Amino acid sequence: MSQIRFLFTVLISSLFILSVSSTFLHHHIPKELYPVLQLKRALLARKFLMAHNIVRGAYHLQPLTWNRTLAKYARRWAYQRINDCELIHSPNSPYGESMFWSKKGHWGPAEVVKCWADERAYYDEKTNECINGEICGHFTQLIWKTTEQVGCGRIQCNYHKGFIYVCSYDPPGNYYFEGPLGGTFSKSIVYPHHK
């Protein structure tokens, strides 16, 4: 019994250390903690996937599947922003991309995806535009009919600048003159994006 308690204490301590020092540990993690890091990533993946599919389910869309390559791509791009913590999209990405920033680390995948889904209030489905100059592209990517896979990552930025969350989507959405649920339009929420 005491051995189980000891292992549980080590696991909890390891998860705490990973959550507080994810940036440092990314480059200096002991091999013994790799399983803990994988467990943390798997939990994050399940939460992001569930949150995405709840939104998609409301539109009777096929659920997304998790793609580790997309998650790795998302994490890699997030690490490019580790020093400035700015929401700058990856240039020339072959994937769709949504980004989110928070000052504190208490935001979970469900809250992040809810913020993107709440952009629905700014999307005019009749004209395929964001209204009043608001942002709505995260919402339209969430419900993009032909998107099949998602992968996400989260990092803590240096210098206490906050946290960045990135999700990558394949096939990407938000094509010029196309609506998220199908159809063509004379207007669009994004600039031209070549297939």
Sequence and secondary structure as in RCSB ss.txt:
>XXXX:A:sequence
MSQIRFLFTVLISSLFILSVSSTFLHHHIPKELYPVLQLKRALLARKFLMAHNIVRGAYHLQPLTWNRTLAKYAR
RWAYQRINDCELIHSPNSPYGESMFWSKKGHWGPAEVVKCWADERAYYDEKTNECINGEICGHFTQLIWKTTEQV
GCGRIQCNYHKGFIYVCSYDPPGNYYFEGPLGGTFSKSIVYPHHK
>XXXX:A:secstr
 HHHHHHHHHHHHHHHHHHHSHHHHHHH  GGGHHHHHHHHHHHHHHHHHHHHHHHHHTT    EE HHHHHHHH
HHHHHTTTT      TT SSEEEEEEESSTT  HHHHHHHHHGGGGGEETTTTEEGGG   HHHHHHT TT  EE
EEEEEE GGG  EEEEEEEES    TTB TTS B S  SS     
